[in-house]
Amino acid sequence: MERFNKILAVSTLTGVLLFSTTGVSAAIFKDVNENFWGTNEIDFLFEEKIVGGYQNGLFQPNKPITKGQIAIMLANALDLPTNENTNLKFSDITKKHGSYQTFVSITEAGIFSKESNFQPNKSMTKEEVAEALVQAFKLTASKDIKIIDVPESSEAYDDISAVIQNEIMTVNEDETFNPNQKVTRGEFAVYLARALNKDFLPTQYNIPQNMNPVIKLFDVVLKNPAAIKTVFAINNDFGFTALSKEIEKLEVTTFEEVARLNGTTEFAVHVNVKLKGESEGLLSEGENTLYFLVTKEDYMKYKIVSVDNKPHLQADDSISFSQENAKKLFGDSNNAYWYVVRGGEGTGELKTFTKDEIEYRYMAQSLDSEDKLKSYLAKTYTPEQVAKIYNDLGFIVNNGKLAQPNADGGSLLDFAKATIKQTYNSTTVKKYELTIPLGDTKEVAVMEGELRFVEGQGWRISSLKDIESASITNSEALNLFSESRNAYWYVVSGGEGNGTVKTFTKDGMEYRYMGDSLNTEEKLRNYLGQYYTKDQVDQYYKDLGFLTNNGKLAQPNADGGSLLDFKKGAIKLLTDAATVKEYELSIPLGDTKEVEVMEGKLIFVEGQGWRVSSLN
């Protein structure tokens, strides 16, 4: 459950603007574009590494979801531990199954009942999904609700009413639930995102007008003053009961939502008032603007928590975090980094010492302890990045004072003149491409920056790295695809050895040992890792059925090759992002006149370079 709690901890900013994909260079999945109703939820799950989609770059949101897929998503979301010593067995799944341990973990956690068959390929109904979500997230129902096709006598009623009251799943307009209806992958992604992050709940911010306490307030302020206090969450009506006695006429001219934060919505209301006196509390004679904070207390129940003449939520805290704000934060973080490298501020007297043949200098008074240093960096960096900077710069404590290796430095990066383009946007992560001038020269640095939202602090720098080295030409990309395909068939053919192929039979299947160049899992993975991403290497290792026998790597005895002639191929760039590029390849098939059209995807891997993510 550690991962689940972590996700809840960062479940914060949201809203229409925050979820907008405007300016994003490419969709994560080819078949989930910005117009798909569950795009934001699917992107969120992908960012949290809960879903990964299919090898061909598709998510297939309209395909019925299976029990096995739900098990994998829930295990990832809840960070369930594996149990290697379990006695649990399934008659339809062996321990060789790639997700066997996941299915065991999800069953032992009580999310699915223990049965002789796991049935990983079984399509799941809404009733079955409701039960799984209730068990996974310990959902409860506080009251009975009417569901026409699920009577209270039904065994499924408690689970279904719980997911409805917690707004994970909803009833139809005619109050039916359709419990036997198959659930799609897109629908389950939405349900799971709602369970993990309250910002995705359907009525979290989209408050129905007949449920909006601000509208109710202006309805009762003249008609039924005794009901005024019922629309406020605390024992404070902000003077509206007294105010109601002084109003002769009140007209609401505009009513709009202006900000959102942590489940709270702010509304701006413009009212024209005629008073018996000159002013009363929050209102003055004539035109007024009031700001109301509204929170959700229970299922379809909302209350006013505060009223003021000025906004409660500032732009940086609410649904808008502009690119200019992001650029300033990157600039501030860069200044903070070099301030630390230079030692901070002190008396100007530099004291040094030598330890393990390295000359160190004490940090100035402003940064002379680990707490001071980390608190300073935490104003602009995530906790993880603060820890990384602390380690990378080699800080130590000597005689009770913080010190670092004696060095100096600075930066020519001129963030004030930089341009910035957002490439990814979600409730917890934002990514940008920055083009930054280097001082007075005509040169620029092209960098990729990532922000993450830190609970209780706001947006912080997660990374900022140079991506000039990440450039790749179409010719280089085509060559990489060609080399990766050659590497694939080299592996399929068994690698290089002494020419003798040794085989054995296991579980009715004939295997052959790999050649000396690839005779261990480590050798194989290192070889493929020169061309493919880790995820793709993992996929090939699984798809090609490798196993270790008598200390040597083996694969099912087969052979193959390819007619694809990449040297005569053509390539066209389809998607051009800083660290992800997608292509269309037209590759001739040998000496024939036929051409195979393929889609390929490259990902830039930190410290390694471009790697093939897919080629289909």
Phi and psi in degrees as a GROMACS rama.xvg file:
@    title "Ramachandran Plot"
@    xaxis  label "Phi"
@    yaxis  label "Psi"
@TYPE xy
-60.3411  -42.0661  GLU-2
-65.9162  -40.5403  ARG-3
-58.6684  -45.6207  PHE-4
-65.1924  -35.6342  ASN-5
-65.1683  -42.7968  LYS-6
-64.5792  -40.019  ILE-7
-61.775  -34.9839  LEU-8
-65.9867  -29.0775  ALA-9
-102.943  14.0343  VAL-10
-80.2033  91.0503  SER-11
-132.7  -101.49  THR-12
-61.4364  143.114  LEU-13
-157.326  -175.529  THR-14
133.54  171.281  GLY-15
-60.3194  -45.9063  VAL-16
-68.9437  -39.452  LEU-17
-65.9086  -32.931  LEU-18
-85.3527  -8.76811  PHE-19
-58.8638  139.833  SER-20
-98.363  10.7598  THR-21
-59.8505  129.699  THR-22
90.455  -9.4191  GLY-23
-76.7459  135.017  VAL-24
-75.0684  -28.5959  SER-25
-159.239  148.077  ALA-26
-72.5421  151.63  ALA-27
-67.2481  -42.5637  ILE-28
-115.454  141.482  PHE-29
-61.7499  -32.1296  LYS-30
-100.605  12.8623  ASP-31
-126.812  90.0122  VAL-32
-94.023  -179.399  ASN-33
-66.4011  -14.4982  GLU-34
-90.0995  -8.64784  ASN-35
-72.5949  137.292  PHE-36
-64.4922  -20.7686  TRP-37
-112.834  19.7273  GLY-38
-56.4272  -47.4551  THR-39
-62.6123  -40.9191  ASN-40
-67.5546  -41.8785  GLU-41
-65.7913  -42.0732  ILE-42
-60.6341  -41.0137  ASP-43
-60.8312  -46.8493  PHE-44
-65.2664  -36.4409  LEU-45
-65.7176  -44.4454  PHE-46
-62.0157  -34.0083  GLU-47
-85.421  6.15641  GLU-48
60.7186  35.6671  LYS-49
-94.725  -34.4294  ILE-50
-124.427  153.729  VAL-51
-131.114  -10.7026  GLY-52
75.8607  -167.572  GLY-53
-96.7812  165.052  TYR-54
-61.8737  -27.189  GLN-55
-84.6168  10.9027  ASN-56
82.9963  10.046  GLY-57
-102.608  155.588  LEU-58
-104.835  -26.5659  PHE-59
54.5515  62.2068  GLN-60
-65.6527  -23.0156  PRO-61
-94.2659  1.66159  ASN-62
-83.4528  137.346  LYS-63
-56.6237  136.787  PRO-64
-84.1992  146.351  ILE-65
-101.962  164.465  THR-66
-61.5479  -39.3524  LYS-67
-64.1002  -40.9594  GLY-68
-65.8877  -40.5071  GLN-69
-62.8733  -41.8268  ILE-70
-59.4081  -43.8542  ALA-71
-65.9344  -44.9013  ILE-72
-62.4753  -44.872  MET-73
-67.9484  -38.9605  LEU-74
-63.1813  -39.7919  ALA-75
-66.3013  -42.8776  ASN-76
-65.6428  -38.7136  ALA-77
-93.0799  -5.58543  LEU-78
55.0878  48.7968  ASP-79
-69.442  135.871  LEU-80
-75.7182  154.902  PRO-81
-94.0374  153.54  THR-82
-122.999  99.1579  ASN-83
-68.7991  -23.0313  GLU-84
-100.117  19.6026  ASN-85
-67.4622  150.603  THR-86
-99.4368  -1.40865  ASN-87
-71.532  132.161  LEU-88
-133.81  152.48  LYS-89
-122.342  136.982  PHE-90
-73.6613  -20.6868  SER-91
-102.946  3.6654  ASP-92
-139.003  131.976  ILE-93
-98.0536  169.534  THR-94
-66.8805  -13.2001  LYS-95
-77.446  -16.3374  LYS-96
-60.8633  133.529  HIS-97
-58.0213  -25.9598  GLY-98
-111.707  17.6088  SER-99
-55.175  -49.304  TYR-100
-63.1794  -35.2958  GLN-101
-64.5303  -43.7858  THR-102
-64.9485  -36.4317  PHE-103
-64.9381  -46.8168  VAL-104
-61.0568  -43.6688  SER-105
-67.858  -33.4092  ILE-106
-74.3981  -43.7467  THR-107
-66.1086  -24.3584  GLU-108
-77.638  -6.07619  ALA-109
84.3184  9.15334  GLY-110
-75.7565  -38.3245  ILE-111
-116.963  147.262  PHE-112
-72.0639  152.601  SER-113
-79.0837  113.657  LYS-114
-132.344  161.714  GLU-115
-64.3864  -35.2071  SER-116
-108.321  137.475  ASN-117
-87.4672  -32.7551  PHE-118
57.1205  61.9963  GLN-119
-64.1978  -24.5417  PRO-120
-94.7014  6.66768  ASN-121
-72.4364  130.764  LYS-122
-71.5424  141.241  SER-123
-103.702  140.592  MET-124
-91.3954  168.845  THR-125
-61.6218  -38.1562  LYS-126
-63.1951  -44.3832  GLU-127
-68.0277  -37.9139  GLU-128
-65.5221  -41.5467  VAL-129
-58.6148  -44.7772  ALA-130
-62.0803  -43.1995  GLU-131
-63.8599  -41.9196  ALA-132
-67.8982  -38.1385  LEU-133
-62.4278  -44.4125  VAL-134
-67.9184  -39.3389  GLN-135
-68.8354  -40.6119  ALA-136
-112.994  10.6302  PHE-137
52.8651  48.2711  LYS-138
-78.9304  144.418  LEU-139
-132.773  159.298  THR-140
-107.38  136.669  ALA-141
-94.1175  -14.6397  SER-142
-158.678  163.705  LYS-143
-78.9768  140.401  ASP-144
-129.175  158.102  ILE-145
-87.5617  122.512  LYS-146
-130.1  109.391  ILE-147
-56.6641  -43.4253  ILE-148
-98.7561  11.5596  ASP-149
-133.255  88.8923  VAL-150
-67.0368  158.055  PRO-151
-61.6865  -21.6643  GLU-152
-77.2884  -12.1141  SER-153
-71.6267  142.402  SER-154
-62.5128  -25.5806  GLU-155
-87.6659  -6.27603  ALA-156
-59.1034  -47.3615  TYR-157
-60.4436  -44.6353  ASP-158
-66.1197  -44.4232  ASP-159
-67.6779  -40.9563  ILE-160
-66.4408  -30.759  SER-161
-67.8139  -44.8308  ALA-162
-69.4914  -28.6297  VAL-163
-72.8405  -46.8533  ILE-164
-67.2045  -29.8219  GLN-165
-86.1564  3.87829  ASN-166
64.0921  20.9517  GLU-167
-74.8327  -43.46  ILE-168
-125.268  162.379  MET-169
-131.001  160.492  THR-170
-89.6822  161.247  VAL-171
-77.8883  171.548  ASN-172
-59.4476  -29.8732  GLU-173
-89.9159  14.9341  ASP-174
68.3435  20.8274  GLU-175
-95.8589  161.611  THR-176
-118.182  -22.8295  PHE-177
55.0465  62.7494  ASN-178
-60.7019  -25.7183  PRO-179
-92.8972  2.08381  ASN-180
-71.7638  136.956  GLN-181
-68.7603  142.937  LYS-182
-98.1102  134.955  VAL-183
-87.5828  166.685  THR-184
-62.9319  -38.5087  ARG-185
-65.3635  -42.2528  GLY-186
-64.2419  -43.7838  GLU-187
-65.8433  -36.5583  PHE-188
-58.7638  -40.8713  ALA-189
-65.7821  -44.6961  VAL-190
-60.1239  -44.5692  TYR-191
-67.0723  -41.3452  LEU-192
-61.4181  -39.9009  ALA-193
-63.7875  -38.5908  ARG-194
-68.3556  -31.5046  ALA-195
-88.9056  -30.7051  LEU-196
-139.115  110.246  ASN-197
-61.5526  -18.3724  LYS-198
-65.5033  -15.9885  ASP-199
-92.5408  -3.65244  PHE-200
-62.1317  137.729  LEU-201
-61.3949  -32.098  PRO-202
-111.941  15.8551  THR-203
-59.7554  -43.1006  GLN-204
-120.76  -27.1236  TYR-205
-80.8255  75.1864  ASN-206
-77.6358  121.264  ILE-207
-58.5241  142.116  PRO-208
-57.8402  -38.67  GLN-209
-72.9852  -8.61044  ASN-210
-107.611  -4.76065  MET-211
-75.0833  118.091  ASN-212
-66.1241  -24.1387  PRO-213
-69.3848  -43.0824  VAL-214
-63.6901  -41.1885  ILE-215
-61.7741  -39.4094  LYS-216
-58.6587  -49.3778  LEU-217
-71.709  -16.606  PHE-218
-78.9761  -38.0956  ASP-219
-93.5231  -16.1761  VAL-220
-57.9528  -30.705  VAL-221
-104.871  -35.1422  LEU-222
-82.0037  -37.2027  LYS-223
-149.992  71.4718  ASN-224
-54.8928  -26.1159  PRO-225
-64.0514  -21.6276  ALA-226
-91.5996  -0.756679  ALA-227
-58.0421  -45.4903  ILE-228
-65.1242  -20.0495  LYS-229
-70.9933  -16.6877  THR-230
-94.4171  -1.98817  VAL-231
-103.055  145.345  PHE-232
-80.1588  -24.3999  ALA-233
-119.888  170.622  ILE-234
-78.7142  60.2883  ASN-235
-156.835  115.076  ASN-236
-97.4559  11.1121  ASP-237
53.9007  33.3156  PHE-238
81.2298  7.37185  GLY-239
-71.1918  -28.547  PHE-240
-66.1606  -46.241  THR-241
-66.9051  -36.6517  ALA-242
-63.2138  -35.7752  LEU-243
-59.982  -27.1482  SER-244
-77.8866  -17.6421  LYS-245
-101.901  -6.39897  GLU-246
-87.8284  126.871  ILE-247
-92.4373  -38.4767  GLU-248
-150.703  139.634  LYS-249
-140.44  127.843  LEU-250
-130.649  121.977  GLU-251
-84.2987  116.148  VAL-252
-91.2425  -40.4695  THR-253
-141.431  151.354  THR-254
-144.452  116.173  PHE-255
-146.43  150.314  GLU-256
-81.45  133.906  GLU-257
-120.816  -19.8826  VAL-258
-162.538  160.474  ALA-259
-142.294  145.749  ARG-260
-165.159  125.116  LEU-261
49.5732  44.9294  ASN-262
81.9404  3.12037  GLY-263
-109.157  136.101  THR-264
-113.538  137.785  THR-265
-108.924  130.235  GLU-266
-113.681  139.311  PHE-267
-104.603  128.058  ALA-268
-122.567  124.364  VAL-269
-101.954  121.403  HIS-270
-127.306  146.425  VAL-271
-107.119  123.375  ASN-272
-126.253  139.132  VAL-273
-116.192  120.677  LYS-274
-108.239  157.876  LEU-275
-71.7367  -34.6176  LYS-276
-109.9  -164.911  GLY-277
-76.7665  -44.1889  GLU-278
-155.429  161.434  SER-279
-151.643  107.102  GLU-280
63.1701  -120.994  GLY-281
-78.4532  -15.2427  LEU-282
-109.078  143.943  LEU-283
-120.742  163.091  SER-284
-59.3174  133.355  GLU-285
99.8822  -142.732  GLY-286
-84.093  137.604  GLU-287
-137.537  153.126  ASN-288
-126.814  124.362  THR-289
-118.319  146.141  LEU-290
-115.598  124.751  TYR-291
-114.22  130.4  PHE-292
-96.7472  126.196  LEU-293
-120.935  133.451  VAL-294
-122.301  157.554  THR-295
-94.5274  122.327  LYS-296
-95.4897  -36.363  GLU-297
-157.682  -178.169  ASP-298
-56.5435  115.488  TYR-299
56.4642  35.2449  MET-300
-132.966  119.124  LYS-301
-127.051  148.431  TYR-302
-137.499  154.284  LYS-303
-84.842  130.088  ILE-304
-107.257  -18.6569  VAL-305
-163.737  151.285  SER-306
-136.122  138.444  VAL-307
-154.391  167.213  ASP-308
-84.7219  -7.91226  ASN-309
-131.584  158.809  LYS-310
-61.0467  144.271  PRO-311
-85.1568  -39.63  HIS-312
-98.6453  130.463  LEU-313
-89.8796  162.936  GLN-314
-57.8516  -39.9996  ALA-315
-66.3262  -23.6257  ASP-316
-93.4591  -19.9642  ASP-317
-102.297  -146.089  SER-318
-73.5108  -15.5782  ILE-319
-106.157  126.237  SER-320
-134.493  97.1523  PHE-321
-71.2473  164.65  SER-322
-65.5676  -31.0175  GLN-323
-65.7984  -40.0254  GLU-324
-60.977  -41.9111  ASN-325
-63.9981  -44.4456  ALA-326
-60.7905  -42.5289  LYS-327
-62.7136  -40.5618  LYS-328
-64.2838  -40.9442  LEU-329
-62.6774  -41.8644  PHE-330
-63.9515  -44.2054  GLY-331
-62.3848  -39.3017  ASP-332
-67.27  -37.751  SER-333
-64.4397  -42.0486  ASN-334
-63.3104  -40.7756  ASN-335
-63.8575  -40.1312  ALA-336
-60.5717  -48.7896  TYR-337
-73.6798  -26.6206  TRP-338
-61.7587  -41.1049  TYR-339
-67.6246  -44.6947  VAL-340
-58.5128  -36.7928  VAL-341
-80.0112  -6.63798  ARG-342
102.431  -1.19022  GLY-343
82.5583  -165.595  GLY-344
-110.34  138.124  GLU-345
-155.045  -145.445  GLY-346
-82.614  -8.82331  THR-347
94.0947  -10.7677  GLY-348
-88.1604  119.161  GLU-349
-97.0792  122.061  LEU-350
-113.408  131.841  LYS-351
-124.202  165.845  THR-352
-156.336  163.41  PHE-353
-115.192  134.695  THR-354
-143.828  127.79  LYS-355
52.5921  41.6047  ASP-356
66.2652  15.2423  GLU-357
-114.622  131.274  ILE-358
-83.2343  125.505  GLU-359
-112.117  157.725  TYR-360
-128.17  145.499  ARG-361
-73.8397  144.557  TYR-362
-73.2204  152.352  MET-363
-67.4299  169.549  ALA-364
-56.1491  -33.9072  GLN-365
-67.8938  -19.8344  SER-366
-135.513  33.4233  LEU-367
-86.9106  11.2585  ASP-368
-139.96  159.184  SER-369
-60.8642  -39.5611  GLU-370
-62.6796  -44.3197  ASP-371
-61.8273  -45.297  LYS-372
-62.6704  -49.1602  LEU-373
-68.3944  -34.7715  LYS-374
-65.2438  -38.2408  SER-375
-65.9377  -48.6982  TYR-376
-65.7938  -29.886  LEU-377
-67.6258  -11.6456  ALA-378
-69.5097  -22.7288  LYS-379
-128.292  -17.506  THR-380
-114.915  155.043  TYR-381
-68.345  159.204  THR-382
-56.3573  -38.3006  PRO-383
-64.688  -40.032  GLU-384
-72.0079  -34.8288  GLN-385
-60.4352  -46.2887  VAL-386
-62.7071  -38.8405  ALA-387
-65.8009  -45.1238  LYS-388
-61.7867  -41.3657  ILE-389
-59.3996  -44.2406  TYR-390
-72.6506  -43.7257  ASN-391
-63.2883  -35.128  ASP-392
-86.0527  0.992141  LEU-393
68.7266  36.6638  GLY-394
-68.3909  144.48  PHE-395
-139.296  163.995  ILE-396
-108.52  126.633  VAL-397
-132.506  125.405  ASN-398
54.0093  37.2363  ASN-399
79.989  3.24417  GLY-400
-122.537  148.653  LYS-401
-78.7521  140.23  LEU-402
-142.489  158.621  ALA-403
-138.37  159.535  GLN-404
-53.0984  138.356  PRO-405
-72.0709  104.67  ASN-406
-152.312  174.611  ALA-407
-146.732  174.374  ASP-408
171.291  179.629  GLY-409
-166.847  -173.721  GLY-410
-137.43  139.104  SER-411
-90.9391  -5.35668  LEU-412
-62.3819  122.863  LEU-413
-104.089  87.5185  ASP-414
-67.0472  -25.7406  PHE-415
-62.6409  -29.7327  ALA-416
-102.541  8.67089  LYS-417
-75.1023  156.558  ALA-418
-110.981  150.246  THR-419
-137.617  140.204  ILE-420
-133.905  126.187  LYS-421
-76.5562  133.205  GLN-422
-115.64  -12.7227  THR-423
-155.953  144.524  TYR-424
-146.216  122.961  ASN-425
-147.133  -175.905  SER-426
-69.6993  -23.3241  THR-427
-123.623  -11.9881  THR-428
-138.511  137.513  VAL-429
-133.218  136.635  LYS-430
-122.723  147.479  LYS-431
-140.296  154.602  TYR-432
-111.166  123.605  GLU-433
-114.491  134.985  LEU-434
-112.572  113.086  THR-435
-121.128  121.212  ILE-436
-62.4037  146.221  PRO-437
-99.9397  94.2334  LEU-438
57.6048  -135.32  GLY-439
-91.9797  3.81451  ASP-440
-78.5947  173.297  THR-441
-92.677  3.2629  LYS-442
-82.498  154.498  GLU-443
-133.791  154.53  VAL-444
-107.622  130.56  ALA-445
-101.55  120.914  VAL-446
-130.489  154.531  MET-447
-110.714  126.615  GLU-448
-119.905  148.188  GLY-449
-130.985  132.669  GLU-450
-109.785  144.483  LEU-451
-129.107  146.385  ARG-452
-85.9739  125.466  PHE-453
-104.999  122.128  VAL-454
-53.7744  128.874  GLU-455
80.203  -3.04122  GLY-456
-123.372  -43.2601  GLN-457
117.878  -159.822  GLY-458
-76.3846  134.08  TRP-459
-135.017  155.886  ARG-460
-73.8033  123.742  ILE-461
-96.3447  -35.8619  SER-462
-162.834  154.755  SER-463
-151.274  110.361  LEU-464
-135.961  151.573  LYS-465
-72.2313  128.586  ASP-466
-116.728  12.5939  ILE-467
-57.8804  -37.4715  GLU-468
-70.2797  -10.9692  SER-469
-87.1605  2.5215  ALA-470
-70.5752  146.46  SER-471
-150.208  132.732  ILE-472
-81.625  164.529  THR-473
-60.7122  -38.1301  ASN-474
-64.2042  -42.9812  SER-475
-65.8329  -37.5638  GLU-476
-64.5115  -44.8772  ALA-477
-60.74  -40.4565  LEU-478
-64.9295  -38.6675  ASN-479
-66.0318  -42.0044  LEU-480
-61.4708  -41.0167  PHE-481
-63.149  -47.4523  SER-482
-64.2452  -37.2032  GLU-483
-66.4403  -38.5024  SER-484
-68.4727  -38.398  ARG-485
-61.8416  -40.5491  ASN-486
-63.8054  -38.9554  ALA-487
-60.1672  -49.3033  TYR-488
-72.2098  -26.7613  TRP-489
-62.7726  -41.6756  TYR-490
-67.1014  -45.2606  VAL-491
-59.1129  -35.8369  VAL-492
-80.3323  -4.93133  SER-493
102.242  -2.13646  GLY-494
79.403  -168.605  GLY-495
-100.749  138.955  GLU-496
-148.96  -153.18  GLY-497
-90.8229  8.69588  ASN-498
93.9894  -14.8093  GLY-499
-95.1397  122.829  THR-500
-97.6024  118.685  VAL-501
-103.841  133.835  LYS-502
-123.57  164.968  THR-503
-155.235  163.491  PHE-504
-115.505  134.137  THR-505
-143.343  129.936  LYS-506
52.4042  39.4262  ASP-507
77.2632  6.80757  GLY-508
-119.564  137.353  MET-509
-84.9892  127.849  GLU-510
-115.109  157.681  TYR-511
-128.344  145.357  ARG-512
-74.7268  145.34  TYR-513
-72.8566  155.558  MET-514
-64.1556  167.83  GLY-515
-55.1775  -33.6103  ASP-516
-69.3214  -19.1267  SER-517
-135.226  32.7455  LEU-518
-87.3226  8.6274  ASN-519
-134.44  158.782  THR-520
-60.9076  -38.85  GLU-521
-62.918  -44.5658  GLU-522
-61.3618  -44.5595  LYS-523
-61.9031  -48.5559  LEU-524
-64.8979  -39.9761  ARG-525
-63.6072  -38.4443  ASN-526
-66.3074  -52.0767  TYR-527
-64.4929  -31.0567  LEU-528
-65.5274  -13.4046  GLY-529
-72.0622  -18.4057  GLN-530
-124.138  -27.7092  TYR-531
-117.597  156.391  TYR-532
-67.4403  161.276  THR-533
-59.0172  -41.745  LYS-534
-60.8268  -39.6125  ASP-535
-70.9417  -36.3923  GLN-536
-61.9512  -45.4921  VAL-537
-58.2382  -41.6216  ASP-538
-65.0282  -44.519  GLN-539
-64.7722  -40.5894  TYR-540
-59.0722  -39.2045  TYR-541
-74.5886  -47.6312  LYS-542
-63.9053  -35.4385  ASP-543
-86.0484  0.804234  LEU-544
68.4487  35.7404  GLY-545
-68.2637  148.636  PHE-546
-150.454  162.148  LEU-547
-105.355  128.443  THR-548
-133.342  125.467  ASN-549
54.5407  36.1916  ASN-550
80.6173  3.63997  GLY-551
-122.861  147.894  LYS-552
-78.7259  139.861  LEU-553
-140.99  160.115  ALA-554
-139.633  159.186  GLN-555
-52.7153  137.125  PRO-556
-71.5836  103.614  ASN-557
-153.312  173.489  ALA-558
-148.09  174.721  ASP-559
174.247  -178.331  GLY-560
-169.475  -172.754  GLY-561
-141.192  140.23  SER-562
-90.0099  -5.5798  LEU-563
-62.3977  124.428  LEU-564
-106.022  88.5856  ASP-565
-66.4133  -25.9215  PHE-566
-62.6803  -28.226  LYS-567
-102.409  9.90082  LYS-568
-79.3609  163.987  GLY-569
-121.142  149.952  ALA-570
-137.515  141.336  ILE-571
-131.972  128.986  LYS-572
-75.381  125.586  LEU-573
-101.962  -43.3725  LEU-574
-130.333  125.878  THR-575
-122.76  95.0687  ASP-576
-114.765  171.767  ALA-577
-59.55  -44.1821  ALA-578
-123.847  7.06426  THR-579
-136.982  130.286  VAL-580
-135.908  136.374  LYS-581
-119.01  143.817  GLU-582
-134.478  157.962  TYR-583
-111.052  125.595  GLU-584
-114.649  136.068  LEU-585
-115.682  108.453  SER-586
-117.72  121.504  ILE-587
-63.4791  147.744  PRO-588
-98.8433  94.3232  LEU-589
56.9309  -134.744  GLY-590
-91.7821  3.80084  ASP-591
-76.8219  172.663  THR-592
-93.8873  4.03562  LYS-593
-80.2191  150.018  GLU-594
-131.326  135.041  VAL-595
-101.623  125.789  GLU-596
-95.4442  125.732  VAL-597
-129.466  159.389  MET-598
-114.984  129.876  GLU-599
-124.636  150.906  GLY-600
-133.196  130.412  LYS-601
-113.286  143.24  LEU-602
-126.923  136.104  ILE-603
-83.8043  119.497  PHE-604
-100.76  123.235  VAL-605
-53.7754  128.238  GLU-606
80.7729  -3.81494  GLY-607
-124.77  -43.1558  GLN-608
115.378  -162.05  GLY-609
-74.2454  137.444  TRP-610
-134.96  150.736  ARG-611
-76.4732  124.705  VAL-612
-95.4237  -35.7041  SER-613
-161.236  154.902  SER-614
-153.719  106.703  LEU-615
